[in-house]
């Protein structure tokens, strides 16, 4: 999978079928979009592309003009960029346009976005979005506007309705709420898989290899969402076979309105700790309530 940092750096003149969004967590709703755009790309014989943003537009507008700690912490992610890109690659995406969302980009009108980004820079032939997709300055662009532009510029627009779980539309916000309450079952239903987080492990004492009883500290990417609690886990990537264990995630000082989060792992088998190795922690079920571990 090719990563393009900024639409202006897209050097290929090849046409693409694409979708646009944050894709935080790559939940079942995202997967439905990716499946549709992949089918279109295969039918047309062209590449599949995803355009995503950093920061998320909502986070950008929430942070703009404020240096408060609250705004700085708005953008907690379900999955870090490494995990997001891995999930997109697994879904068959050929190219990711990773666009910086800044003041200049935020002022781009809907028509300019279509003309300068989708048509001139990316050569879009097919675009798949959600039915409620909005874009451009002041969110004035919508699916109808895209369709009118498609007739003018020669690309097809496909709008995909939301998927529902337990009577509610699947969204990254709902997944975060489930994780906030350590409701891994609800998160699993919306993600289509167990919630996982990747990072590096370091020993809290001694040196490697460590016994299964020696705790390891998990270092995940900044602003990755971690639910508070004690959880049963499977550790992937540290040995040939997954290793079972427990993960304890705790908040810092209670008088801090935005406390730091710490995460420690105890495993049922010994491993040699490589501080550079990226491992994945698959969270299976909660073992203690949030109230008991805060």
N, C-alpha and C positions, 0 to 999 in steps of 0.2 A: 504494500500500500504506500502510495506517495503522499507526502505531507507538503502542502504549499502554504507558507506563512505570509498571507496577504494576497488578496485577489489580483493585485497589480503584478505579482511575481509569477502568475500563471503563464508559463512560456509555451504551453501546448496550444495548437490551433485546432485540436481534435474536438469534435462535438461531445457533449456529455448529457447523461440523464442524471438529475440531481435532486436532493432534498435539502431543506434548511432547518436548523434548530440547534438547541443547546445539547440535546442527547445526554443529559446527566443521568447516569444509571443505565442507560439503554434498556428501558423497560419494555413491556410487551407492546405498548402503543408505538414506541420508537421502532421496534422490530417490525411492526406491520408496515410502517412507512418504508423501511429499508427493503423489505421483501418486495413491495410494489415497484419501487424504483429499480431494483435489481432485475425484476422481470421485464420492465420496459427497456432497460439497457441491453439485455440479452436479445430481446425482440428486434431492436434497432441495430444491434451489432456495435455498440459504443460503450464507453467507460461509464462506471457508476461513481458519482461524487457526492460528498456531503459538505455543506458549508456550516461551520459552527463558529461561535464567538467567544472571546475572552476580553473583558469580563462579560457575564450575561447582561444584556441590555437593562434588565430590571435592576441589577446590582449597580450598574454604571449610574443610572439616574438616582438611585437611592444614596449613593456615595457622593455624587457631585455637589461640591460646595460645602462638604462637611468632613471634618477630620476626626469625628467622634469615634470612640471604640465601637459603638453599636453599629455604625455604618460599615466600619472596616470588617466586621464579622458577619455581615449579611449573607455573603456568598458561600456558605458551607455546601460542599458538594457530596452527592451520594457516592460518586466514584471519582478518583483522580484522573488526570489526563492520560496517564499510561494505561489505566484500565479501560477508559473510554475508547481510546484509539484501538486497543486490542479487540474490544467487542465489535467495533466498526469493521475492522479488518476481517474478523471471523464471519461477519455478516456478508462479506463479499464486496465491500467498498474498495474501489480502486484508487480513489484520490480524496483527501480531506483538505478543504480550504479553511485554514485556521485563521480567522479574521480578527484583528485587534479592533474592539469596539471603543472608539475614542470620540472626542468632541466633534471632529471633522466628519467621521462616519455617521454619527448620530444626527447630523444636520442634513444628510443626503435625502432628497425627496424620493418618494416611491417611484416616480417616473425615471429619475436619474439612476436609481438602483437597478431598475429593469434594463435601461439602455446601456449604462456604463459598466455595470458589474455582470449581470446575467448574460447579456447579448454580446457586447464588445470584448469583455475580458474572458468570460468563461465559455462562450459559444454553446449555450444551453439549447438542447433540442427537446427535452422533456423535463418537467419539474413536478414533483409529488410533494404535497404539503397537507397539513391538517385543515379541516374545514374552517377552523377559527383563526387561521394564519393571518397575521398582520405584519406590516413592514413599512419602512420609510419614516421620515420625520413625522412626529406626532401620530405615528401608527396609522397613517391615512391610506396605506395600501392594503388591499384585501384580495381574496381569491377572484372576485369578479374583475378587479383591475388587472390582475395577472392574466386572466383569460382574454381580456380585450387586447392586452399587449401581445399575447401569444398569437392572436390572429394577425396582428400587424407585423411581428418579427419572425413568425414561423416556428414557434415552439408550442408543445402541447402541455396543458395543465391538468393534473389529476388531483382532486381533493378527496382525502380519506377521512371518514368519520372516526370519532374517538372510540376506543375500546372500553368496555365497562367490566368492572369486577365488583361484586356485591352491591350492584345498583348504582355505582358511582364511576365516573370516567377515570381512567388511569392517568396519573400525572406524577411528575417528579415530586411535586409538593406533597401529594398523598403518601408517597413512599417515605419521604422525610418524616412526616407525622407518625407513620407506623414505626419507623426506627426510633424516633424520639420516645415512644412508649414501649420500646423493646418488643414490639409485636412482629417477630420475625416471620410468622405464618402469613400475615397480611402482606408484608413486604415481598415474600416469596411468590405469592399469587400475582402480584403486579409486575415483578421483575421477570417471572418465568424461570427463576433459578434461586438458589440460596444467595443471601446477601454476602458479599465478599469484599475484602479490602486488602490491598497490597502494600508492602513496605519492606523495611530492613529490620533485622533483629540484632540486638547487642546484648551481651551478658550483663547482669546487674552485679555479679561478683565472680571472681575467679577467671579462668580462661577456658577456651573450648578445647576438646569436646566437653560438653556439660551433661550431667545426668538429667533425667526427665523432671526431677524435682527442683532443679535450679531455675529460677524465674528468668525470663528473657523480656527485654523491653522492646515494644513495637514502635517503630518510627514510620508513621504514614505521612503522606503528603500534607502540606499545610492546607487547612480548611476542608479536609476530608471529614465527612460527618461520621462520628462514632457514637453509637447508642451507649448509654450508661447502664452497666450491669455486669453480671458474671455469666459467661456463655460457654456452652459446649462448642468446640470447633474441630475442624480438620485443617491441618497445615499442609499446603502444597508447595513443592519446589525446593524443599530442604533435603529430601531423600527420594529414593526411587518410588516408594509408595507413600501416600498421604499418612500423616501422623495425627492421632487424636490428642486432644488436650483441652485446656480451659483458657479463656481470655477474660481478664478482669479489666474493666474500663471505669475509671473514677474521675470525678471532677476535682479541681483544686480547692482553694479556700472558699468557704461558703459565703464570706463577706465580700468576695469579689463578684461583681455583677456579671463578668464575662470570664469565668475561671478557665485555666488551662485544663486540658484533658490528658490523662496518662493511661497507658495501656500496657499490661504485663501478661505474659503467656507462660503457662506451665504445661509441659508435654509428657506423654506417657512413654516416650522412648528418647534415647540420647541422640543428639545431633552435633555435628561440628559446625560451629557458628562462623559464617563468612559474612563480615560486615558489609560487603559489597553486593551480596546476593539479594535479589528481589524475590520475596516469597509472597504467597497468597493465603490469607486466612479466610476460610469458609465458615461462616457463623451458622450453627445448626439449631440451637435452641437456648433459651434463657434458663439459668440455673438458680438465680436469685433475683428478687424484685429490685427495681431501682431504689426504693426507699431504704433497703438494707445495705446498699453499697455506696451511697453518696457520702 
